[in-house]
């Protein structure tokens, strides 16, 4: 089981999109997208996992808060690197 989280900054920190992608055996099963606000299953098994995670209010609140704690909080540190790499 592996996951990858991504922060997409549109217009600085004014619009931030947080995406968490969950994989098993190289196949993406479940995805959380802050624009959607819940987990989405991409396979039959992933739909069951998403249903379970979406029924947990603490898990959803944790993911919603990550937009600020993970993305916006680290924007200042990553901006010089991102701008230099363009």
Number of C-alpha atoms within 10 A of each C-alpha: 10 11 13 10 14 13 18 14 15 10 8 12 16 8 11 18 16 22 22 17 17 20 16 12 8 9 12 17 23 24 22 22 18 20 11 10 15 20 25 21 19 16 14 11 11 20 17 16 17 21 14 11 17 17 13 10 9 11 13 18 12 11 21 18 13 17 20 15 12 15 21 19 13 12 16 12 10 11 12 10 10 10 8 7 7 5
